[in-house]
Structures are given as structure tokens and as C-alpha cells.
Amino acid sequence: MLRSTTRLFNTRPFGSLRALSTSAPRMSETVKITLPETSFEMYNCEKPSLDIDITTDELIDMYTKMTTMRRMEMAADGLYKAKKIRGFCHLCNGQEAVSVGMEAAIEKTDHVITAYRCHGFTYLRGGTIESILAELMGKSTGISMGKGGSMHMFAESFYGGNGIVGAQVPLGAGVAFAQKYLGNPSVTFSLYGDGAANQGQVFEAFNMAKLWDLPVVFACENNKYGMGTSANRSSASTEYFKRGDYIPGIKVNGMDVLSVFRASQWAKEWTTAGNGPLVMELATYRYGGHSMSDPGTTYRTREEIQHMRSTSDPITGLKHILISKGISSESDLKHIDKEARQVVEEALKKAEAAPEPPLSEFATQIYQAGSEIKLIRGREPNEFYQL
């Protein structure tokens, strides 16, 4: 049974995430940045302005969050290799600009739903680092109380973390339908990967969203590989931003946090103005394998990975902007890096020390309170167990 509409679509924003300090306080100023012409490619719509007005605090916050997110994923990598995380574990190293740029452009009253590479989005939408790492280890202090693991994390106005390939896309359209029905002036970003882009349910969601002009952005994170299969081998057309046909599209440099920020700003303006849905392709890259069980080097070369790290890393790219514009010094950014590492290490210690959920919680949160069944059937017709 679903929770009440009020609970599902609560528009109350919650507290801001902890900000890491720089070595010295500074006055925030607004700076103008012009993006490269290659930042966007359009389909059946006008290109957004390439000029961005953004504060120095916002830029430093983006850098801090991307750095912290990568540290968190590195900690998860270590936990998995130490066999403290079992099952699936999909990391977003290399793809940080997508979630950070998008989150910087929207409000907590806007909505996000994504696939199973969800740790970064969970953090940005309000989950603590401790609760995310604890969830990965199946601890009671996890954001899903240790019952969801890597693929099933949720926060206010964030609907997961979904394990079934492509299934979250129509769910995102449904969230957008609810917002329109309730009269909420918000946008829903419904994310999926290039590996899910050929799913029939994606195109069904496109059709309904355009039919009803829903305020939804169908955002394809194209990291070039669906599991171990390159996009060129799986898709007759790899221009995913044109896949909507009757829905306008935009392709974005997903390795540049400012390009994602500007595109997401524009996408929110477009959809909430009553223009209907958009398809957004975010050209990005994951440094690791599809999941921790995938070495990521059997279907691509180490040289390819290193080339992307050295030429397109989103954190390094923003670092260059901060230093070249005199916003931060090298020592300022090293201080942020050091503090991010300390914050993650502290959260990791607390997560590791947390207990596992008690067995009494094994069958809870499945049924609406008061509607629980007393017996469950076993393997044989007359085999029953009492809850």
C-alpha cells in the first residue's frame, strides 16, 4: 500500500548539508563565466545562453561536494574489497558533475529519481555520508535501515535508487504527473543510463509525458558503456537526446559541472513554463567498472580510462576555473580536499561501528501499519510461518 500523497510529495525543504570550510573566510562575489560553444547540442529547441552568473560560494560548494562525493565512493570501494559490503555496489567516480551540477540548479522542492548508481544523488538530496556507508554495509543506521543496500536509497523528494533497468523512468513521469495535478511548480528529473535507453517503457513514458505536457526532464547519463557493452554496439542511434522524436532534446557536456548546472537551470525553466518534457543527454564517463564486480578493463583499455582522467576530470576542471579566476588558491583547495577526507573517515568509523538490524525488523515496513498479515506461506501448500 502506498503512503499518503502528503508524505510522497511533501514540498517541505530540509536543512542544508554541512559545508566544509576553506582556510580563510571570504566575501562571496558574483562572477560571470562563459561556457564553450561545444557545451550543448540541441534538437528542436533553441540553445541556452552560454553565460553564467554564479557566486564564488556556489563554485566552491560545487568543488567541495564533488570532492567529498569521490572520497565517499573511494571509501565504499575499500569496504567492498574488504568484504564489508556484499552484493551489488555501483560507484559514480568520474560522473560527479552530473549530480552536483543538477542539484545546484534546482530546489529541494524539485524531484529526482535515478537508477542504481545513486550514492551521490542520495548525499546531495540530504542523506548523510554515515547513513549511506552504513546502508552499504547493511547496518541499522543506514538510510534505508540496512534493508536497501547500494541500489535502494531514498531521501525527501528523492525516489531512489532503483534496481530494475529503466523502471524508474515511467515512475519519474508519474511523479511529474502528480506535481502537475497538485499544482506544484516543480520539475522532476528522471534519470537513466545509456544501457536503459532502448527499453520499451522509456518510450512509453516519453509518449505519456508529451501527451500530457508533464514537467519532466528525461535525463540519460551516457557513460559510454551499458555494463560491458559500448553504446555503439547496443544502439542503432547513439544520439540519445534525439530519441524523444516529438520531444525537444539537449546534449550536455556531463564532465563539466557548470555545463550541467546551466543546462539544468534551462531545463527547469522550460518544463515549469508549461512547454512539456525534455530529453537531456549527459555525456559522461565512469572510471571504474559497471559495478565493483566488474574490473572495467575487459571491454576498454586502461589508456582510454587514463586519457579521460587526465583530460576531462570534472573536479580538475573546476579546480582550474577556481584558481585561474583567483577565487581559490592551490592551498585553499588542498585544505578542502583534506577536510573532505577527514569528514568521510569520521563517518566511515561511525558506520562500521553501528549494529546490524535486529531480526525483529526482518518483516517490518512491508505493509501499511495495521494491514499486516499474520502468516506467510512457505514452499509447500500447507507450510506457513507466523510473523
Disulfide bonds with the S-S distance in Angstrom:
none
